Amino acid sequence: MTKKFIIENLKTLFYALIIAILIRSILIQPFFIPSSSMEPNLLVGDRLFVTKFSYGYSRHSFPFSPPIYNGRLIYSNPKRGDVVVFKTPADNRTDYIKRLIGLPGDKIQFIDGDLFINNNQVLKTIKSKNQVMFCGNSKFNANLFDEKLPDGKSYTAAYRIEQSFKNSDVYLVPENHFFFLGDNRDCSKDSRFLSEVGYVHKNNLVGKAQILFFSSNPRNGSIIKFWKWNEILRINRFFNKIK
C-alpha cells in the first residue's frame, strides 16, 4: 500500500510538472522586474504576465533554452512600442525587458536628446518636471515626457535633467533584428550599447508583457512582513494592462 501510494503521488507530481512547463512555455510566464530601467511605467517589484504565443516560439520559449530548434515557429511580427522580454544576445541566457523602438531596416538616432526614427523626430510632450527617479539605489531628477511613436503608440519616458544621453551615431537595424530602449532613458542598458545588448535577433524574443498582476516595493521591506503591507504593497498597480 505504501509503495503504491508513493508511486501514485510521484506520477501526480510528474504530470503537474509537465503541465506547468507546457503552460510556461506555450501560454504565459510570470516575470519579476528587478531594475529601474523601465520606470516610470514598470517599477522594481512589479510582477508581470508575459504571453509566449504573441511572437511564436523559439528555443528561448522553453526553460533553460534547450538547443532543440534554431528558428522560430508560428512567428508573428512584434509591433513598435511593444514591451518585450528577450534573451540578451551577449549570453542568450539573461532576460531583459525593454520597449521595442526600431524594426528591421529602421534608422535610430538621438540628436540633442531627442529620439529620431528614420530621420523623423519622435513627438515628445512634457508631462511633469523635476521628478525623483531611481537608478539602482541612487536617485536623480528627471523630466517625464509623453512620447508618441510613428505608429501611434504612446508611453511615458524619463530623461535625466543633468547629464542626459544627448547624441548618438545612427543605428541601422539589421534584417530580422530589433532595437530596444528602456523608458528610463538614462538608467537602461539597451540596444544603444552594442557590445552588451545591441540589436536583438527575432529568435531571442521570449514574449510580450501584457498584464501587471502584482506589485510590491522592496525598498519598504519584504512582503513576508504582512504587518507592513500598507507600505509595501502597491495595490493600485494590481492587474493593470501594460502600455
C-alpha positions as a Markdown table, in Angstrom:
| # | Residue | x | y | z |
|---|---|---|---|---|
| 1 | Met | 0.0 | 0.0 | 0.0 |
| 2 | Thr | 2.8 | 2.4 | 0.9 |
| 3 | Lys | 4.7 | 1.7 | -2.2 |
| 4 | Lys | 1.6 | 2.2 | -4.4 |
| 5 | Phe | 0.8 | 5.4 | -2.6 |
| 6 | Ile | 4.3 | 6.8 | -3.2 |
| 7 | Ile | 4.3 | 5.8 | -6.9 |
| 8 | Glu | 0.9 | 7.4 | -7.5 |
| 9 | Asn | 2.0 | 10.6 | -5.8 |
| 10 | Leu | 5.2 | 10.7 | -7.9 |
| 11 | Lys | 3.1 | 10.3 | -11.0 |
| 12 | Thr | 0.8 | 13.2 | -10.0 |
| 13 | Leu | 3.8 | 15.4 | -9.3 |
| 14 | Phe | 5.4 | 14.4 | -12.7 |
| 15 | Tyr | 2.2 | 15.2 | -14.6 |
| 16 | Ala | 1.8 | 18.5 | -12.7 |
| 17 | Leu | 5.4 | 19.4 | -13.6 |
| 18 | Ile | 4.8 | 18.6 | -17.3 |
| 19 | Ile | 1.6 | 20.7 | -17.3 |
| 20 | Ala | 3.4 | 23.6 | -15.6 |
| 21 | Ile | 6.2 | 23.5 | -18.1 |
| 22 | Leu | 3.8 | 23.4 | -21.0 |
| 23 | Ile | 1.8 | 26.4 | -19.7 |
| 24 | Arg | 5.0 | 28.3 | -19.0 |
| 25 | Ser | 6.4 | 27.5 | -22.5 |
| 26 | Ile | 3.3 | 27.9 | -24.7 |
| 27 | Leu | 0.9 | 30.2 | -22.9 |
| 28 | Ile | 2.1 | 32.6 | -20.2 |
| 29 | Gln | 5.0 | 33.1 | -17.9 |
| 30 | Pro | 5.4 | 35.3 | -14.8 |
| 31 | Phe | 8.3 | 37.7 | -14.7 |
| 32 | Phe | 9.7 | 39.9 | -12.0 |
| 33 | Ile | 11.1 | 43.4 | -12.6 |
| 34 | Pro | 14.5 | 43.7 | -10.8 |
| 35 | Ser | 15.8 | 47.1 | -12.1 |
| 36 | Ser | 14.7 | 50.7 | -12.7 |
| 37 | Ser | 15.3 | 50.7 | -16.5 |
| 38 | Met | 11.6 | 50.8 | -17.4 |
| 39 | Glu | 10.5 | 53.4 | -14.8 |
| 40 | Pro | 8.1 | 55.2 | -14.5 |
| 41 | Asn | 6.0 | 52.5 | -16.3 |
| 42 | Leu | 7.4 | 49.4 | -14.7 |
| 43 | Leu | 8.8 | 49.6 | -11.2 |
| 44 | Val | 11.2 | 47.4 | -9.2 |
| 45 | Gly | 9.0 | 44.8 | -7.6 |
| 46 | Asp | 6.4 | 44.6 | -10.3 |
| 47 | Arg | 5.3 | 41.1 | -11.4 |
| 48 | Leu | 4.1 | 40.6 | -14.9 |
| 49 | Phe | 2.4 | 38.0 | -17.1 |
| 50 | Val | 4.2 | 37.6 | -20.4 |
| 51 | Thr | 2.4 | 35.9 | -23.3 |
| 52 | Lys | 4.7 | 33.4 | -25.0 |
| 53 | Phe | 2.4 | 32.9 | -28.1 |
| 54 | Ser | 2.5 | 36.6 | -29.1 |
| 55 | Tyr | 5.5 | 36.2 | -31.4 |
| 56 | Gly | 5.6 | 32.5 | -31.9 |
| 57 | Tyr | 8.1 | 30.1 | -30.4 |
| 58 | Ser | 11.8 | 29.5 | -30.4 |
| 59 | Arg | 14.1 | 27.6 | -28.1 |
| 60 | His | 14.0 | 30.5 | -25.7 |
| 61 | Ser | 10.3 | 29.8 | -25.1 |
| 62 | Phe | 11.4 | 26.8 | -23.0 |
| 63 | Pro | 13.1 | 26.7 | -19.6 |
| 64 | Phe | 16.9 | 26.8 | -19.9 |
| 65 | Ser | 16.7 | 27.5 | -23.7 |
| 66 | Pro | 17.4 | 23.9 | -24.9 |
| 67 | Pro | 19.1 | 23.8 | -28.3 |
| 68 | Ile | 16.3 | 21.8 | -29.9 |
| 69 | Tyr | 15.5 | 24.2 | -32.7 |
| 70 | Asn | 17.3 | 27.2 | -34.1 |
| 71 | Gly | 14.4 | 29.0 | -35.9 |
| 72 | Arg | 11.1 | 30.4 | -34.8 |
| 73 | Leu | 7.7 | 28.6 | -35.2 |
| 74 | Ile | 4.3 | 30.3 | -35.9 |
| 75 | Tyr | 6.1 | 33.7 | -36.0 |
| 76 | Ser | 4.2 | 36.9 | -35.7 |
| 77 | Asn | 5.9 | 40.3 | -36.1 |
| 78 | Pro | 6.1 | 42.4 | -33.0 |
| 79 | Lys | 4.8 | 45.9 | -33.1 |
| 80 | Arg | 6.8 | 49.1 | -32.5 |
| 81 | Gly | 6.1 | 50.2 | -28.9 |
| 82 | Asp | 5.5 | 46.7 | -27.5 |
| 83 | Val | 7.1 | 46.0 | -24.2 |
| 84 | Val | 9.1 | 42.8 | -24.8 |
| 85 | Val | 11.0 | 40.2 | -22.8 |
| 86 | Phe | 14.0 | 38.9 | -24.7 |
| 87 | Lys | 17.3 | 37.0 | -24.1 |
| 88 | Thr | 20.3 | 39.2 | -24.4 |
| 89 | Pro | 22.5 | 38.4 | -27.4 |
| 90 | Ala | 25.6 | 38.6 | -25.3 |
| 91 | Asp | 24.8 | 35.3 | -23.5 |
| 92 | Asn | 21.5 | 34.1 | -24.8 |
| 93 | Arg | 20.5 | 33.4 | -21.2 |
| 94 | Thr | 19.7 | 36.6 | -19.4 |
| 95 | Asp | 16.2 | 38.0 | -19.6 |
| 96 | Tyr | 15.8 | 41.7 | -20.3 |
| 97 | Ile | 12.6 | 43.7 | -20.7 |
| 98 | Lys | 12.5 | 46.8 | -22.8 |
| 99 | Arg | 10.3 | 48.8 | -25.3 |
| 100 | Leu | 10.6 | 47.9 | -29.0 |
| 101 | Ile | 11.6 | 51.1 | -30.8 |
| 102 | Gly | 13.3 | 50.0 | -34.0 |
| 103 | Leu | 12.1 | 47.5 | -36.6 |
| 104 | Pro | 14.3 | 45.8 | -39.2 |
| 105 | Gly | 15.7 | 48.4 | -41.6 |
| 106 | Asp | 14.9 | 51.4 | -39.4 |
| 107 | Lys | 17.5 | 54.1 | -38.6 |
| 108 | Ile | 17.5 | 55.2 | -35.0 |
| 109 | Gln | 19.4 | 58.2 | -33.7 |
| 110 | Phe | 19.5 | 60.6 | -30.7 |
| 111 | Ile | 20.1 | 64.3 | -31.6 |
| 112 | Asp | 20.3 | 66.8 | -28.8 |
| 113 | Gly | 18.4 | 64.5 | -26.5 |
| 114 | Asp | 15.5 | 63.8 | -28.9 |
| 115 | Leu | 14.8 | 60.4 | -30.4 |
| 116 | Phe | 14.6 | 60.1 | -34.2 |
| 117 | Ile | 13.3 | 57.2 | -36.2 |
| 118 | Asn | 14.0 | 57.2 | -39.9 |
| 119 | Asn | 15.1 | 60.9 | -39.8 |
| 120 | Asn | 11.7 | 61.9 | -38.2 |
| 121 | Gln | 11.7 | 63.2 | -34.6 |
| 122 | Val | 9.5 | 61.3 | -32.2 |
| 123 | Leu | 6.9 | 63.7 | -30.8 |
| 124 | Lys | 7.8 | 64.4 | -27.2 |
| 125 | Thr | 5.4 | 66.4 | -24.9 |
| 126 | Ile | 6.4 | 67.4 | -21.4 |
| 127 | Lys | 4.3 | 65.6 | -18.7 |
| 128 | Ser | 6.0 | 66.6 | -15.5 |
| 129 | Lys | 9.2 | 68.3 | -14.4 |
| 130 | Asn | 11.8 | 67.6 | -11.8 |
| 131 | Gln | 10.6 | 64.2 | -10.7 |
| 132 | Val | 12.7 | 62.0 | -8.5 |
| 133 | Met | 13.7 | 58.8 | -10.3 |
| 134 | Phe | 15.8 | 55.7 | -9.2 |
| 135 | Cys | 18.7 | 54.1 | -10.9 |
| 136 | Gly | 19.6 | 51.2 | -8.7 |
| 137 | Asn | 20.0 | 52.6 | -5.2 |
| 138 | Ser | 20.8 | 56.1 | -6.4 |
| 139 | Lys | 18.3 | 58.9 | -7.2 |
| 140 | Phe | 18.3 | 61.6 | -9.8 |
| 141 | Asn | 16.0 | 64.3 | -11.0 |
| 142 | Ala | 14.2 | 63.8 | -14.4 |
| 143 | Asn | 11.6 | 65.3 | -16.6 |
| 144 | Leu | 8.9 | 63.0 | -17.8 |
| 145 | Phe | 7.6 | 63.1 | -21.4 |
| 146 | Asp | 4.8 | 61.6 | -23.3 |
| 147 | Glu | 6.4 | 60.1 | -26.4 |
| 148 | Lys | 4.3 | 59.2 | -29.5 |
| 149 | Leu | 5.9 | 56.7 | -32.0 |
| 150 | Pro | 5.2 | 56.9 | -35.7 |
| 151 | Asp | 2.7 | 54.0 | -35.4 |
| 152 | Gly | 0.7 | 56.0 | -32.8 |
| 153 | Lys | 1.8 | 54.1 | -29.7 |
| 154 | Ser | 2.3 | 56.5 | -26.7 |
| 155 | Tyr | 4.1 | 56.0 | -23.4 |
| 156 | Thr | 6.0 | 57.9 | -20.7 |
| 157 | Ala | 9.7 | 58.3 | -21.0 |
| 158 | Ala | 12.1 | 59.7 | -18.3 |
| 159 | Tyr | 15.1 | 61.9 | -19.2 |
| 160 | Arg | 17.7 | 62.9 | -16.6 |
| 161 | Ile | 17.8 | 66.7 | -16.2 |
| 162 | Glu | 21.6 | 66.8 | -15.9 |
| 163 | Gln | 24.0 | 64.7 | -18.0 |
| 164 | Ser | 21.3 | 63.1 | -20.0 |
| 165 | Phe | 22.1 | 61.0 | -23.1 |
| 166 | Lys | 22.2 | 63.5 | -25.9 |
| 167 | Asn | 23.7 | 62.4 | -29.2 |
| 168 | Ser | 24.5 | 59.1 | -30.9 |
| 169 | Asp | 25.6 | 57.7 | -34.2 |
| 170 | Val | 22.9 | 56.3 | -36.5 |
| 171 | Tyr | 21.8 | 52.8 | -35.5 |
| 172 | Leu | 20.8 | 50.9 | -38.6 |
| 173 | Val | 18.7 | 47.9 | -37.5 |
| 174 | Pro | 19.7 | 44.7 | -39.4 |
| 175 | Glu | 17.3 | 42.3 | -41.1 |
| 176 | Asn | 15.5 | 40.0 | -38.6 |
| 177 | His | 16.7 | 42.2 | -35.7 |
| 178 | Phe | 15.1 | 44.8 | -33.4 |
| 179 | Phe | 16.2 | 47.8 | -31.5 |
| 180 | Phe | 15.1 | 48.2 | -27.8 |
| 181 | Leu | 15.2 | 51.1 | -25.4 |
| 182 | Gly | 14.4 | 51.4 | -21.7 |
| 183 | Asp | 11.8 | 54.0 | -20.8 |
| 184 | Asn | 14.1 | 55.3 | -18.1 |
| 185 | Arg | 16.5 | 56.5 | -20.8 |
| 186 | Asp | 19.5 | 57.4 | -18.5 |
| 187 | Cys | 19.3 | 54.2 | -16.5 |
| 188 | Ser | 19.0 | 51.5 | -19.1 |
| 189 | Lys | 21.4 | 49.1 | -20.7 |
| 190 | Asp | 19.7 | 48.5 | -24.0 |
| 191 | Ser | 20.4 | 48.4 | -27.8 |
| 192 | Arg | 22.4 | 51.7 | -27.7 |
| 193 | Phe | 25.2 | 49.6 | -26.1 |
| 194 | Leu | 26.2 | 47.4 | -29.0 |
| 195 | Ser | 28.8 | 45.4 | -27.2 |
| 196 | Glu | 26.5 | 44.5 | -24.3 |
| 197 | Val | 23.0 | 44.3 | -25.8 |
| 198 | Gly | 22.9 | 45.8 | -29.3 |
| 199 | Tyr | 20.4 | 44.5 | -31.9 |
| 200 | Val | 18.2 | 41.6 | -30.8 |
| 201 | His | 17.5 | 38.8 | -33.3 |
| 202 | Lys | 13.9 | 37.7 | -33.6 |
| 203 | Asn | 14.8 | 34.3 | -32.3 |
| 204 | Asn | 15.8 | 35.9 | -28.9 |
| 205 | Leu | 12.3 | 37.2 | -28.3 |
| 206 | Val | 10.6 | 35.5 | -25.3 |
| 207 | Gly | 7.2 | 37.1 | -25.2 |
| 208 | Lys | 5.1 | 40.3 | -24.9 |
| 209 | Ala | 4.5 | 41.8 | -21.5 |
| 210 | Gln | 0.7 | 42.1 | -21.1 |
| 211 | Ile | -0.6 | 42.3 | -17.5 |
| 212 | Leu | 0.9 | 43.7 | -14.3 |
| 213 | Phe | -0.7 | 41.3 | -11.8 |
| 214 | Phe | 1.1 | 42.2 | -8.5 |
| 215 | Ser | 3.5 | 44.8 | -7.2 |
| 216 | Ser | 5.4 | 45.4 | -4.0 |
| 217 | Asn | 8.0 | 48.0 | -3.1 |
| 218 | Pro | 11.2 | 46.1 | -1.9 |
| 219 | Arg | 12.6 | 49.4 | -0.6 |
| 220 | Asn | 9.9 | 49.4 | 2.1 |
| 221 | Gly | 10.5 | 45.8 | 3.1 |
| 222 | Ser | 9.8 | 42.2 | 2.2 |
| 223 | Ile | 6.2 | 41.0 | 1.5 |
| 224 | Ile | 6.6 | 38.5 | 4.3 |
| 225 | Lys | 6.3 | 41.4 | 6.7 |
| 226 | Phe | 2.5 | 41.4 | 6.5 |
| 227 | Trp | 2.1 | 44.0 | 9.2 |
| 228 | Lys | 3.7 | 46.5 | 6.8 |
| 229 | Trp | 1.7 | 45.6 | 3.8 |
| 230 | Asn | 0.1 | 49.1 | 3.7 |
| 231 | Glu | 3.6 | 50.4 | 3.0 |
| 232 | Ile | 4.9 | 47.6 | 0.8 |
| 233 | Leu | 2.0 | 46.6 | -1.5 |
| 234 | Arg | 1.2 | 48.8 | -4.5 |
| 235 | Ile | -2.5 | 47.7 | -4.7 |
| 236 | Asn | -3.3 | 50.4 | -7.3 |
| 237 | Arg | -1.0 | 48.6 | -9.7 |
| 238 | Phe | -2.6 | 45.2 | -9.4 |
| 239 | Phe | -4.0 | 43.8 | -12.7 |
| 240 | Asn | -3.1 | 46.8 | -14.8 |
| 241 | Lys | -2.6 | 46.4 | -18.6 |
| 242 | Ile | 0.9 | 47.2 | -19.7 |
| 243 | Lys | 1.0 | 50.1 | -22.2 |
